Amino acid sequence: MGDQVLEYSIQLAMLRQLLSEKLINKQEYFKIKKLLMEKYKISSDLTC
């Protein structure tokens, strides 16, 4: 479980970087974030 949380955190950080560099828009960000949450079985989003 710990490794999955770490992988999710890394993926989320990379996703945020793409958003901040304007390589993706907010709609794409939230769509990908939802997919990552499903993939890594993250049930709640405390980062907003």
N, C-alpha and C positions, 0 to 999 in steps of 0.2 A: 504494500500500500504506500509506503513512504517514497519508494522510487517513482510510483505513478504520480504522486503529488509533486515531486520535484520536476518530472518531465512536463507536467501540466503547467507548472509555474514558468518554466523556461519557454514553452510554447506561447504562453500568454504574454510574457515579456517581449518576445519577438513580434507578436501580433500588435502590441501597443506601439512598438517601434515603427512598424509599417504605417500605422495610423498617424503617428506624430510626424512622419516624413511625407505624409499625404500620398502614400503609394496605394492606400485603400481608403474608402470612405467609411463613415460611421455605420452605414447599413451593412456593408461587407464585414466590418469588424464584429458587429453583434451576431451576424450569421455564423461566422467562423468560430467565434467564442462559444456559441451554443453547441456547435458540432464538437468542439474540444471538450466541453463539459460532459457531453454524452459519451464521448470516447473514453475519457478518464474517469467516468462515473462520479463527477463532482455534482452534488445535489443542490448546493446553495452558493450564491455569488455574494461574497462579502466585500468584493473590491469595487463594485458598482462602476 
